[in-house]
Amino acid sequence: MKCLLFFIFFLFVPTLVLAGIQLNVSMINKRGIDEKLVLVSELHSSEILISDEWARLDMADGPTLFVRVNHEPNPQVYGPSDLLRIEGQYSLRAGVARQRISPSDIIVRLGEERQVVIKPTPDQQLEIIFAPKMVP
C-alpha cells in the first residue's frame, strides 16, 4: 500500500512543478485599402505556455504569429522571477519567411501589458499586445 501511494505521489509531482504562464495576446491587423478606407481585423487568444514552448496564432487571411515565453533571471529573487522574456516571429502569408517582431526580445512583468507595433509594408500595420499572467 505504501508503495502504491509513493508511486502515485511521484506520478503527479512533475505536473505540479511545471508552472505555466497564461499569455493573453491581442493582434490587430490594419490594412489601407484606399486613402480613407482601412480594413481592421482582430484576434484575441489566451495561451498557456511552459518555458521554451512555442505557440502559433493564425489570423484568417492575415499574419501568423509565433510566440514563446521564458523567465528572465533575477539575482534578487529566489525561484522563478516575475520578469518574462517574450520572443516572437511573424509571417504575413503562408510560405513567406518569418521575421522577428522586434530587434530584441520583449521584457515584461507578470500582470503588466506590453504593446509592439510593426509596419511590415507601407499600407499595413500590425499591433500586438502581450499580457502575461501566472497560471494558478
Secondary structure, DSSP 8 states (H G I E B T S, - for coil): -HHHHHHHHHHHHHHHHS--EEEEEEEEEEEESSSS-EEEEEEEEEEEE-TT-EEEEE-TTS-EEEEEEEE---TTSSSS-SEEEEEEEEESSTTS--EESSSS-EEEETT--EEEEEEEETTEEEEEEEEEEE--
